[in-house]
Structure formats: C-alpha cells, structure tokens
C-alpha cells in the first residue's frame, strides 16, 4: 500500500506546491492543506492544530521548513509523525529524491595539519590563540613553522601552549636541531625527514613526515619508506605536490605511483602549493584536492592560509574531507551532499517564472513589499505597486515608503541582497541573509521559536 502524506502550506506557496507534486508523479498519495496564512513563517502550533483536519489516516504530515515550533507537540496531537520539509517549496523533489546526510557531516578519515608559518617570531600566547582558531575551524594538528636564520628560542614553550588546548603539534623545520628539540619537548610529528638528515630518526620519538631528497626524486622517498617499514617505524610519506606549471601534474603522478607501490602506508600531502599559488577562490581548489586525497586514501594534509584568498582554507578542507568521506562511504558522487563549499554561487539558483511572479502578485492584498528574483531580475510589489529592475537604484522612484525611514532602510538592505544574489547566481530569500557556505559563519536557527524582531521592525 502506498504512503499517504499530508502537506501543510500557506496561500502564496499552494499553487506552486500543487504543480511540483503533480509534475513529480510520486509513488505516494498526498493531500495539500492550505491553512489560511500567507507564508510559512506565520504558522504556529496552535494555528495548525486548529485549522488542519486530519480525519483521514495519513502516514505522515510535512510542514514547511520555515515553520517554527515543536514537531513533537504536533505529532502527539495528530498521532502521526510530523516533519519539516525544505525551506523552499521548489526543493520538494530533492527532499524525496537523493539520499542526504540525516545530520550534519562529522566523520572523516584524513587529518588536517594547519601551519602557523611564522611561529618563530610569535609569542607562545599568540600561538595558542591562533591554534584555538585553527582547531575550531577543523585542524587536528597545529604545525609550528620555523624560519630560516631565525632562532626559535621559545619552541618548547610554544609546543606546551598548543598542547594546553588539547591539540597535537608538529614542528616544521629544515634545521635538524629544531626537529630534535621539538620531539624532546613533546611534538607529535616532525616535518620533514629525507635521506640527508635520516640520522635524526634515532634521536626522536615524534612521527616523521618522509620526503624526497629533491623535487621529483621519488626513488629516494621509496628507499626511506622501505627502510622505515623494515624498522617498523611509524611515518607519513609525502612525495610533495608542486605548483601549476612547475610540475603539478607530474607530482600528482608521483602520489599515484607511491600509493600503488605501498598500498598500506600512511601518506601526506601539502595543498598550499596549489591553493596559495593559484589566484582562484580556494573553496573549489580545496574540494578538488580533497577529492584526490579521498581517492588515494591519503591520511593527512598540510593546510596553509596566508594569502587573503585562502583565509578559509582550513574550514574548506574540513568541509571537503567530510563531504568526500560521506560520498566514498556511500559510493556516490560528491553532489547534493552539502552546500558548505558552494560559497559564491548555487547548484541550482531558484528563480520564479514570469507566470509564478504574476500568480503571487495576484494573491497579495496588503501594502507589504515582496521581493522575488526571476531570470529577468528583481521583482518588487505589493497590492498597489509593481516594479522590476536589476539595481536597487532602479526602484528609487517607484517605491513609496511614505516617509518611513526604517522601512526605507529595510528595503535598501533587501534590494542590495537581491542584487548580489541575482548577479552571482545565488538564492535570495526575503528577510534572510544570503548563504555563503563555510565562508561566513551561519547564525544558529532556533526551530522552536520565531526570530526576534530586527531594529527596523520594532516600534519607535
């Protein structure tokens, strides 16, 4: 027997919901109950309980994603499971389609080493604060970057400072003495060891990151890997990723060859030579790199965020490793798993058709301005005024706020958001901030209560 679902909706979304469900030709049976409020945000538990007739035997009830209230209370009242659907009615097909994570992605199989590149000239307290920030963004290991010709006299205190926040530490230096000091002070890892300084392995307890003697020298790395295996020593092997046009593709091939030759060893990759030395938004670059890391089962990555365009690289790498882990585990593409790395644009920007805009206009019977995006631009209307444009200034002579400065301020903010969304191909949802993935920390949404009034909504 097919499932029976009751959809609860408001006036402005009813027709669109009908069209979408009809076009889906779903296997389940359904009924739509429009409960007499304009938009989902105005629904409350009491309104739903008063206005919804649930005499038929439904298997579940779906309320709009923007409903704020207790699903448990509604479920107990109707004696049937009640769940939130998507925020936007146009996402209903996805809601019933591709498998998505039930909860926020948390699992991964690759450690993030986050480098503090100038640790040698920073105070331990400053290092601790940076480490806290990096840890919050997803770092598992804080990499203390040493500097040539600069004494790191406070190395031991710096290691202790990072350890105090519950983070592992690596010491990154070309100076053998600093690597030995770091290990003695409790560092968990040292970067790096090759055949030229291999003698320090007998003087350290930290796990070494093994590298080639020189750029492209895979043979020397293979030899030191075999030596470490024979000595039953823990290690990570890093063939070194080179920048684009300086051996990037060849260096990727070396990672592939090393993994094929040693399928069970721990491997390491530094992504900074790609992200820092390529002028592009880092979210996409980090996604691609973590896809490669996932396919090659690389166990740890070193992330650097020095350049302005890489300021979110740790957060992006953290999001990417979780997306790739979920995709790999479920044997599917990293597609429609998470929007965390869709920072600039959307997978499928939501735009109303001309017919849908006219339909919504015809149902508006009040003076409140609605702002909707269509393929043609920004649409602004209420019961008396209708205007279309692409720039907030296009509406200056068309909108009447009757001397209400707070309303003018509000419309200015919303029209600017709508313009940005239209230009970048992002979604726009009136009264809500634009979504920027991991680039901007999201405000926590209270699903039980309506949001507090903003300054311009309060009476003076």
Buried (B, 14 or more C-beta within 10 A) or exposed (E): EEEBBBBBBBBBBBBBBBBBBEEBEBEEEBBBBBBEBBBBBBBEBEBBEEBBEBEEEBBBBBBBBBBBBBBEBBBEBBEBEBBBBBBBBBBBBBBBEEEEBEEEBEEBBBBBBBBBBBBBEBEBEBBBBBBBEBBEBBBBBBBBBBBEEEEBEBBBBBBBBBBEBEBBBBBBBEBBEBBBBBBBBBBBBBBBBBBEBBEBBEEBEBBBBBBBEEEEBBEBBBBBBEBBEEEEEEBBBBBBBBBEEEBBEEBBEBBEEBBEEBEEBBBBBBBBBBBBBBEEBBBBBBBEBBBBBBEBBBBBBBBBBBBEBBEBBBBBBBBBBBBBBBBBEEEEEBEBBBBBBBBBEBEEBBBBEEEBBEBBBEEBEEEEBBBBBBEBBBBBBBEEEBBBBEBBEBBEEEBEBEEEEBBBBBBBBBBEBBBEBBEEEBBBBBBBEBBBBBBEEEEEEEEEEBEEEEEBEEEE
